[in-house]
Every structure is written in structure tokens, then in C-alpha cells.
């Protein structure tokens, strides 16, 4: 009997080729679109879902939608808000992978009879060890660091041994409609959005001072919660040299900035 694999289909080329490769390898493949929480964002999830459906129709495999809206709001969106309120910069993609793709999705897939789940992540799996992908420019092993051995034993990552150009070429040769679709650059499931506008719905702006390394006030900001260390600030020194944020003091509502001439100030002894 064929092993059954539920493939997380985002509507992009990577998950499309993942499903294609697994079918060619003889698996019983089911395409799954995971529906998250979208709030009032101008998201493309409906278009993405249609793209995933088209690919499944082309491959002649079943398509289902898995609802993870409640879990996504709790584990990803609420986590983001808590971290920003605390003055820290969150990593929603890590949490999305941990609790949604390899949490809710894995659990529901197994309950529905899957032997494995698969995603279009660029990562290699050697027994139960995560390894960097062949395409180091696309490697996503970092975003999966929270996965446990219990989760990994049910996972397949077919494109980990391919480069992005190779994935697109496979999609073209097999006439997949997602072959030329551009990669999503935004937050897991939500996509691209204005993080400042989003946070202002939950965090009240609070003006504060921007100081340089000499403790000189060089400008103002709308609240340290809205900024990330390493981010370019909208100020510049004479001659148009830009400032970058090197530290934040959430209690004092202070941003500390420097220019690239003080590059060593960006380095930390620990993370």
C-alpha cells in the first residue's frame, strides 16, 4: 500500500513542486491549504488557495483546506504583539512553523490517516537531523530549529536537495501554473503588510528621544516598540550618512543609533 503524504500547499512554486515530486516518487499525495488568521489585512490568501487548487487539479490529487485560524491568532499574532509590547523583535515564522505547520497541520494530518506531512521548505533531513539545504541562499533550517524528533519523524522535505532555479525549472517543464509566481516576502500566511500600522492598533505610540553614541539627541521616535535593532532609522548625519539602531531602552523609551563608521557597535557577544 502506498504511503500517504499530506502536503502543505501555500499556492507557491516550492510547495507545488514538493507535491509533484512526491507523486512521482509513488506516494499517495493530498494537497492541503492551511487557513490562518488574516484579520483586516489585505491578504492574498484566496488567490493563493486558488493557485494551490489549480496545481492539485493539474497533478490529479485531492485538495482539502485545514482551518488553523484560532491557533494562528493565539500562537503567532498574539505572540507578536506581546513581544513588541515588551520591546523585543519577534520571529513569527519560527512560531508559525512550530505551532501551525508542524503542530496543528501535523496533528490533523495524522488524525486523517497521513503517514507523513511535507512542506516546501529548503532544508535537508538526514534521519532525524535537520541539515542546511543545497541552496544556501534559500536555506530555511533556522526557521525550523524548534522542531522535535517526534515531529521530524513524520516530515519530508523533497526540495532540500534542489536550488530555487532548479525548482522553477521543474515547475516549468511540468506546466505548473505557479512556475513564475514570485516568492512571498511577508509574515507566514499573512504575507506583506505594514508592521507599523498593524502594531498601532495594539500599542499606543509614545514619543521618545533618539540619541547617538555620544549621548547627543539627534531626533525623536514614536515608541521603541516599533523599531528593531539593526534597522535603518529615518535620520542621517551631515552628508546624508544614515543612522542605524544599535540599542533600545524600553524603560526609558530611548533609541540609540550609530552610523556604519561605528560598525563594531552592532556586534553582540551573545544573542
C-alpha positions, 0 to 999 in steps of 0.5 A: 500500500502506498504511503500517504503524504499530506502536503502543505500547499501555500499556492507557491512554486516550492510547495507545488513542486514538493507535491509533484515530486512526491507523486512521482516518487509513488506516494499517495499525495493530498494537497492541503491549504492551511487557513490562518488568521488574516484579520483586516489585512489585505491578504492574498490568501484566496488567490493563493488557495486558488493557485494551490487548487489549480496545481492539485487539479493539474497533478490529479490529487485531492485538495482539502483546506485545514482551518488553523485560524484560532491557533494562528491568532493565539500562537503567532499574532498574539505572540507578536504583539506581546513581544513588541509590547515588551520591546523585543523583535519577534520571529513569527515564522519560527512560531508559525512553523512550530505551532501551525505547520508542524503542530496543528497541520501535523496533528490533523494530518495524522488524525486523517490517516497521513503517514507523513506531512511535507512542506516546501521548505529548503532544508535537508533531513538526514534521519532525524537531523535537520541539515542546511539545504543545497541552496544556501541562499534559500536555506530555511533550517533556522526557521525550523530549529524548534522542531522535535524528533517526534515531529521530524519523524513524520516530515519530508522535505523533497526540495532540500536537495534542489536550488530555487532555479532548479525548482522553477525549472521543474515547475516549468517543464511540468506546466505548473501554473505557479512556475513564475509566481514570485516568492512571498516576502511577508509574515507566514500566511499573512504575507506583506503588510505594514508592521507599523500600522498593524502594531498601532492598533495594539500599542499606543505610540509614545514619543521618545528621544533618539540619541547617538553614541555620544549621548547627543539627541539627534531626533525623536521616535514614536515608541521603541516598540516599533523599531528593531535593532539593526534597522535603518532609522529615518535620520542621517548625519551631515552628508546624508550618512544614515543612522542605524539602531544599535540599542533600545531602552524600553524603560526609558523609551530611548533609541540609540543609533550609530552610523556604519563608521561605528560598525563594531557597535552592532556586534553582540557577544551573545544573542 
